[in-house]
């Protein structure tokens, strides 16, 4: 449960951008990401980004790059 004095981070709108930069803290990577609204998006799919540093969602075409 969050501390009463801290507001939760706002949810991201899924598919609002075509490119997202993610960090190792976001792994395992899924699209839509846990911080995104899910009601108007596609089914969650996990994307293998660890080896190449880049992945593309087969549903919405969003591209993800892993910060180095």
C-alpha positions as CSV (number, residue, x, y, z in Angstrom):
1,X,0.0,0.0,0.0
2,X,1.5,3.4,-0.9
3,X,2.4,5.9,1.8
4,X,-0.4,8.3,2.4
5,X,1.7,11.3,1.5
6,X,2.8,9.9,-1.9
7,X,0.6,10.0,-4.9
8,X,0.8,7.1,-7.3
9,X,2.4,7.8,-10.7
10,X,-0.2,8.6,-13.3
11,X,-0.9,5.8,-15.8
12,X,0.5,6.0,-19.3
13,X,-1.9,5.9,-22.3
14,X,-1.0,2.7,-24.3
15,X,-0.2,3.1,-27.9
16,X,0.1,6.9,-27.5
17,X,3.7,6.8,-28.9
18,X,5.4,4.6,-31.3
19,X,8.7,4.5,-29.5
20,X,9.5,3.9,-25.8
21,X,12.8,3.9,-24.0
22,X,12.8,1.4,-21.2
23,X,15.3,0.5,-18.4
24,X,16.4,-2.8,-16.8
25,X,13.9,-2.0,-14.1
26,X,11.1,-2.5,-16.7
27,X,12.1,-6.1,-17.4
28,X,10.5,-8.5,-18.2
29,X,9.1,-6.1,-20.8
30,X,5.5,-6.4,-21.8
31,X,3.3,-4.4,-24.1
32,X,1.2,-2.8,-22.8
33,X,3.5,-2.0,-19.9
34,X,2.1,-2.3,-16.3
35,X,2.0,1.5,-16.1
36,X,-0.4,1.8,-19.0
37,X,-4.2,1.7,-19.1
38,X,-5.3,-1.7,-20.3
39,X,-9.0,-1.2,-21.1
40,X,-8.5,0.1,-24.6
41,X,-5.4,-1.8,-25.6
42,X,-4.5,-5.2,-27.0
43,X,-3.7,-8.4,-25.0
44,X,-0.5,-8.3,-23.0
45,X,2.5,-9.8,-24.9
46,X,6.0,-10.2,-23.5
47,X,8.8,-8.9,-25.7
48,X,12.4,-10.3,-25.7
49,X,14.5,-7.2,-25.6
50,X,17.4,-8.4,-23.4
51,X,19.7,-9.8,-26.1
52,X,19.3,-7.1,-28.8
53,X,18.3,-4.0,-26.8
54,X,15.3,-3.5,-29.2
55,X,11.8,-5.1,-29.6
56,X,8.7,-4.3,-31.6
57,X,5.2,-5.2,-30.4
58,X,3.4,-7.5,-32.9
59,X,0.0,-6.0,-32.0
60,X,0.4,-2.3,-32.1
61,X,3.9,-1.8,-33.6
62,X,5.3,0.1,-30.7
63,X,9.1,0.0,-30.6
64,X,11.0,-0.4,-27.4
65,X,14.7,0.3,-26.9
66,X,16.6,-0.7,-23.8
67,X,18.7,2.0,-22.1
68,X,22.4,1.0,-21.9
